[in-house]
Amino acid sequence: GHTVGASVARRLGVPFIERNIFLDNENTLGAVKARLAETERLARRRGTVVVIGHPRDATIRVLKDWIPEALARGLAIVPISTLMKERLKRQTAKRLAQQPG
């Protein structure tokens, strides 16, 4: 579902990005691994996925192994600012294309 913050941002026309996956709502190795598998499936299907988590022991342990493996499988891990910049570029290009002239 959509967050209150996203609803307000949408209403006010403020750029925003919502998370797709919360890595460690359940703080176990198995749960974090399952969320990362979901992350990869979603990223391959959609092109991007926004994932958040906490600096918890299970999360850190799983990410330590998963990150180099994911990079080797061709995934890119970027800061949220990179996704926002791309989104803003697309929105600007769309607005310019809609202007008469």
Buried (B, 14 or more C-beta within 10 A) or exposed (E): EEEEEBEEBEEEEEEBBEBBBEBBEEBEEEBBBBBBEBBBEBBEEEEBBBBEBEEBEBBEEBBEEBEEEBEEEEBEEEEEEEBEEEBEEEEEEEEEEEEEE
